[in-house]
Amino acid sequence: MDDQTRLELEAAAFRRLQKHLMEDRPDVQNIDLMNLAGFCRNCLSRWYQEAANARGIEMTKEEGREVFYGMPYNDWKAQSQTEASPEKQAAFEKAFKENVGE
């Protein structure tokens, strides 16, 4: 497989993952993704931002989130995010430190 085809297939897979998380399963909470998989929608938006920055394209965290979410992040949170239990929040703190480390 040539590099351009591989790049296009990887981009298509990313767009499908984004669609799945944003349209097919918006009910799956970021905290549940982080606790189970070690990443969430915010991680994907951050990786997008980091890739843009690495290519010399200035993009803030909020701009990266808006690209990924298709709307301002606070709008998505108000529309889709629910309150997490104390147990989920504690698990998130651990998962975040292990996977993001920030």
C-alpha beads as a LAMMPS data file, in Angstrom:
LAMMPS data file: protein, C-alpha beads

102 atoms
101 bonds

1 atom types
1 bond types

-500.0 500.0 xlo xhi
-500.0 500.0 ylo yhi
-500.0 500.0 zlo zhi

Masses

1 110.0

Atoms # bond

1 1 1 0.000 0.000 0.000
2 1 1 1.364 3.417 -0.867
3 1 1 1.726 6.145 1.769
4 1 1 -1.053 8.363 0.367
5 1 1 -3.578 5.516 0.415
6 1 1 -2.553 4.592 3.973
7 1 1 -2.950 8.231 5.028
8 1 1 -6.414 8.429 3.453
9 1 1 -7.516 5.189 5.126
10 1 1 -6.246 6.381 8.509
11 1 1 -8.110 9.676 8.056
12 1 1 -11.287 7.805 7.099
13 1 1 -10.985 5.607 10.196
14 1 1 -10.542 8.702 12.398
15 1 1 -13.600 10.376 10.847
16 1 1 -15.638 7.211 11.435
17 1 1 -14.527 7.054 15.076
18 1 1 -15.452 10.714 15.468
19 1 1 -18.894 10.123 13.908
20 1 1 -19.451 7.081 16.118
21 1 1 -18.654 9.021 19.290
22 1 1 -20.461 12.215 18.318
23 1 1 -23.515 10.956 16.426
24 1 1 -24.013 7.244 17.027
25 1 1 -23.093 7.148 20.731
26 1 1 -23.235 10.624 22.276
27 1 1 -24.736 8.888 25.326
28 1 1 -21.366 7.352 26.185
29 1 1 -19.824 9.763 28.640
30 1 1 -16.221 10.955 28.363
31 1 1 -15.570 9.849 31.933
32 1 1 -16.651 6.296 31.052
33 1 1 -14.393 6.267 27.985
34 1 1 -11.431 7.485 30.036
35 1 1 -12.081 5.051 32.855
36 1 1 -12.409 2.056 30.516
37 1 1 -10.138 2.877 27.592
38 1 1 -7.716 5.502 28.866
39 1 1 -8.821 8.137 26.352
40 1 1 -11.920 10.161 25.549
41 1 1 -13.239 12.734 23.096
42 1 1 -11.121 15.421 24.771
43 1 1 -8.001 13.306 24.200
44 1 1 -8.881 12.957 20.523
45 1 1 -9.391 16.701 20.217
46 1 1 -6.085 17.319 22.007
47 1 1 -4.262 14.895 19.698
48 1 1 -5.776 16.769 16.744
49 1 1 -4.572 20.076 18.196
50 1 1 -1.105 18.671 18.886
51 1 1 -0.849 17.367 15.298
52 1 1 -1.840 20.789 13.968
53 1 1 0.695 22.530 16.215
54 1 1 3.414 20.072 15.137
55 1 1 2.771 21.123 11.535
56 1 1 3.077 24.802 12.409
57 1 1 -0.681 25.432 12.522
58 1 1 -1.543 27.451 15.613
59 1 1 -4.538 25.918 17.368
60 1 1 -5.651 26.314 20.974
61 1 1 -7.150 23.564 23.095
62 1 1 -10.587 25.142 22.713
63 1 1 -10.199 25.427 18.927
64 1 1 -9.197 21.759 18.740
65 1 1 -12.227 20.794 20.794
66 1 1 -14.538 22.828 18.584
67 1 1 -13.158 21.100 15.487
68 1 1 -13.666 17.653 17.039
69 1 1 -17.033 18.304 18.701
70 1 1 -18.415 20.339 15.803
71 1 1 -19.513 23.018 18.278
72 1 1 -18.081 24.872 21.263
73 1 1 -17.172 22.358 23.961
74 1 1 -19.368 24.036 26.585
75 1 1 -22.374 23.648 24.255
76 1 1 -21.664 19.938 23.857
77 1 1 -21.241 19.521 27.623
78 1 1 -24.577 21.218 28.286
79 1 1 -26.270 19.074 25.651
80 1 1 -24.676 15.670 26.325
81 1 1 -22.731 15.419 29.563
82 1 1 -24.303 14.111 32.750
83 1 1 -23.120 14.360 36.347
84 1 1 -20.635 11.642 37.292
85 1 1 -20.836 9.710 40.540
86 1 1 -18.079 10.150 43.130
87 1 1 -16.866 6.624 42.279
88 1 1 -16.545 7.476 38.583
89 1 1 -14.778 10.724 39.433
90 1 1 -12.255 8.875 41.624
91 1 1 -11.643 6.300 38.881
92 1 1 -11.227 9.160 36.401
93 1 1 -8.551 10.834 38.527
94 1 1 -6.562 7.598 38.482
95 1 1 -7.115 6.935 34.760
96 1 1 -6.241 10.533 33.851
97 1 1 -2.948 10.406 35.796
98 1 1 -2.041 7.045 34.239
99 1 1 -2.955 7.950 30.656
100 1 1 -2.616 11.702 30.310
101 1 1 -0.338 12.552 33.180
102 1 1 -1.115 16.251 33.206

Bonds

1 1 1 2
2 1 2 3
3 1 3 4
4 1 4 5
5 1 5 6
6 1 6 7
7 1 7 8
8 1 8 9
9 1 9 10
10 1 10 11
11 1 11 12
12 1 12 13
13 1 13 14
14 1 14 15
15 1 15 16
16 1 16 17
17 1 17 18
18 1 18 19
19 1 19 20
20 1 20 21
21 1 21 22
22 1 22 23
23 1 23 24
24 1 24 25
25 1 25 26
26 1 26 27
27 1 27 28
28 1 28 29
29 1 29 30
30 1 30 31
31 1 31 32
32 1 32 33
33 1 33 34
34 1 34 35
35 1 35 36
36 1 36 37
37 1 37 38
38 1 38 39
39 1 39 40
40 1 40 41
41 1 41 42
42 1 42 43
43 1 43 44
44 1 44 45
45 1 45 46
46 1 46 47
47 1 47 48
48 1 48 49
49 1 49 50
50 1 50 51
51 1 51 52
52 1 52 53
53 1 53 54
54 1 54 55
55 1 55 56
56 1 56 57
57 1 57 58
58 1 58 59
59 1 59 60
60 1 60 61
61 1 61 62
62 1 62 63
63 1 63 64
64 1 64 65
65 1 65 66
66 1 66 67
67 1 67 68
68 1 68 69
69 1 69 70
70 1 70 71
71 1 71 72
72 1 72 73
73 1 73 74
74 1 74 75
75 1 75 76
76 1 76 77
77 1 77 78
78 1 78 79
79 1 79 80
80 1 80 81
81 1 81 82
82 1 82 83
83 1 83 84
84 1 84 85
85 1 85 86
86 1 86 87
87 1 87 88
88 1 88 89
89 1 89 90
90 1 90 91
91 1 91 92
92 1 92 93
93 1 93 94
94 1 94 95
95 1 95 96
96 1 96 97
97 1 97 98
98 1 98 99
99 1 99 100
100 1 100 101
101 1 101 102
